[in-house]
Amino acid sequence: MNIRKQLTWTPPAGANRFSALDSFVRAAEDEDWTEAEIQFVIDEVVEARDDAAGLAILVGYTQPWR
């Protein structure tokens, strides 16, 4: 799956990838992402080699502030 959406979301400071993922999922649901899109991101973050890589994945789906 190739998700090109970007979420309007601010990653929580000092969070590990799993607590950040919880916040990300709630924000994605608020912006009407599909279950498949959310699950794809969850899978990527869970399979990441460490917290830094998982957080980088979430930031990649985050819309930059303007």
ChimeraX commands (.cxc) that place a marker at each C-alpha (Angstrom):
marker #1 position 0.00,0.00,0.00 radius 0.5
marker #1 position 1.28,3.45,-0.84 radius 0.5
marker #1 position -0.21,6.06,1.47 radius 0.5
marker #1 position 0.29,9.59,0.26 radius 0.5
marker #1 position -1.80,11.22,2.94 radius 0.5
marker #1 position -0.25,13.50,5.49 radius 0.5
marker #1 position -1.78,13.86,8.91 radius 0.5
marker #1 position -2.11,17.16,10.74 radius 0.5
marker #1 position -0.64,16.02,14.03 radius 0.5
marker #1 position 2.05,16.99,16.48 radius 0.5
marker #1 position 4.16,14.08,17.74 radius 0.5
marker #1 position 4.25,14.01,21.55 radius 0.5
marker #1 position 7.60,15.14,22.95 radius 0.5
marker #1 position 9.70,12.43,24.55 radius 0.5
marker #1 position 7.32,9.63,23.59 radius 0.5
marker #1 position 8.41,6.18,22.54 radius 0.5
marker #1 position 7.08,4.84,19.24 radius 0.5
marker #1 position 4.16,3.01,20.84 radius 0.5
marker #1 position 2.79,5.93,22.84 radius 0.5
marker #1 position 3.30,8.18,19.80 radius 0.5
marker #1 position 1.50,5.59,17.67 radius 0.5
marker #1 position -1.49,5.73,20.03 radius 0.5
marker #1 position -1.71,9.49,19.56 radius 0.5
marker #1 position -1.18,9.14,15.80 radius 0.5
marker #1 position -4.01,6.61,15.46 radius 0.5
marker #1 position -6.47,8.87,17.31 radius 0.5
marker #1 position -5.53,11.79,15.05 radius 0.5
marker #1 position -5.82,9.62,11.92 radius 0.5
marker #1 position -9.29,8.47,12.98 radius 0.5
marker #1 position -10.29,12.11,13.49 radius 0.5
marker #1 position -9.16,12.85,9.92 radius 0.5
marker #1 position -11.12,9.88,8.53 radius 0.5
marker #1 position -8.22,7.66,7.50 radius 0.5
marker #1 position -9.41,4.18,6.58 radius 0.5
marker #1 position -8.77,1.21,8.85 radius 0.5
marker #1 position -6.46,-0.25,6.19 radius 0.5
marker #1 position -4.37,2.94,6.04 radius 0.5
marker #1 position -4.07,3.10,9.82 radius 0.5
marker #1 position -3.20,-0.60,10.06 radius 0.5
marker #1 position -0.50,-0.17,7.42 radius 0.5
marker #1 position 1.16,2.57,9.50 radius 0.5
marker #1 position 0.79,0.50,12.69 radius 0.5
marker #1 position 2.52,-2.45,11.01 radius 0.5
marker #1 position 5.37,-0.25,9.79 radius 0.5
marker #1 position 5.95,1.26,13.23 radius 0.5
marker #1 position 5.76,-2.06,15.09 radius 0.5
marker #1 position 8.21,-3.65,12.66 radius 0.5
marker #1 position 10.69,-0.75,12.91 radius 0.5
marker #1 position 14.07,-1.72,14.36 radius 0.5
marker #1 position 13.85,0.77,17.26 radius 0.5
marker #1 position 11.96,3.76,18.66 radius 0.5
marker #1 position 13.89,6.26,16.54 radius 0.5
marker #1 position 13.01,4.43,13.33 radius 0.5
marker #1 position 9.38,4.05,14.39 radius 0.5
marker #1 position 9.09,7.73,15.22 radius 0.5
marker #1 position 10.69,8.64,11.89 radius 0.5
marker #1 position 8.00,6.63,10.12 radius 0.5
marker #1 position 5.27,8.55,11.95 radius 0.5
marker #1 position 6.92,11.88,11.14 radius 0.5
marker #1 position 6.95,10.83,7.48 radius 0.5
marker #1 position 3.16,10.75,7.56 radius 0.5
marker #1 position 2.95,14.11,9.32 radius 0.5
marker #1 position 2.13,17.29,7.49 radius 0.5
marker #1 position 4.81,19.93,8.07 radius 0.5
marker #1 position 3.70,23.08,9.86 radius 0.5
marker #1 position 3.41,26.10,7.61 radius 0.5
marker link #1:1,2 radius 0.2
marker link #1:2,3 radius 0.2
marker link #1:3,4 radius 0.2
marker link #1:4,5 radius 0.2
marker link #1:5,6 radius 0.2
marker link #1:6,7 radius 0.2
marker link #1:7,8 radius 0.2
marker link #1:8,9 radius 0.2
marker link #1:9,10 radius 0.2
marker link #1:10,11 radius 0.2
marker link #1:11,12 radius 0.2
marker link #1:12,13 radius 0.2
marker link #1:13,14 radius 0.2
marker link #1:14,15 radius 0.2
marker link #1:15,16 radius 0.2
marker link #1:16,17 radius 0.2
marker link #1:17,18 radius 0.2
marker link #1:18,19 radius 0.2
marker link #1:19,20 radius 0.2
marker link #1:20,21 radius 0.2
marker link #1:21,22 radius 0.2
marker link #1:22,23 radius 0.2
marker link #1:23,24 radius 0.2
marker link #1:24,25 radius 0.2
marker link #1:25,26 radius 0.2
marker link #1:26,27 radius 0.2
marker link #1:27,28 radius 0.2
marker link #1:28,29 radius 0.2
marker link #1:29,30 radius 0.2
marker link #1:30,31 radius 0.2
marker link #1:31,32 radius 0.2
marker link #1:32,33 radius 0.2
marker link #1:33,34 radius 0.2
marker link #1:34,35 radius 0.2
marker link #1:35,36 radius 0.2
marker link #1:36,37 radius 0.2
marker link #1:37,38 radius 0.2
marker link #1:38,39 radius 0.2
marker link #1:39,40 radius 0.2
marker link #1:40,41 radius 0.2
marker link #1:41,42 radius 0.2
marker link #1:42,43 radius 0.2
marker link #1:43,44 radius 0.2
marker link #1:44,45 radius 0.2
marker link #1:45,46 radius 0.2
marker link #1:46,47 radius 0.2
marker link #1:47,48 radius 0.2
marker link #1:48,49 radius 0.2
marker link #1:49,50 radius 0.2
marker link #1:50,51 radius 0.2
marker link #1:51,52 radius 0.2
marker link #1:52,53 radius 0.2
marker link #1:53,54 radius 0.2
marker link #1:54,55 radius 0.2
marker link #1:55,56 radius 0.2
marker link #1:56,57 radius 0.2
marker link #1:57,58 radius 0.2
marker link #1:58,59 radius 0.2
marker link #1:59,60 radius 0.2
marker link #1:60,61 radius 0.2
marker link #1:61,62 radius 0.2
marker link #1:62,63 radius 0.2
marker link #1:63,64 radius 0.2
marker link #1:64,65 radius 0.2
marker link #1:65,66 radius 0.2
view
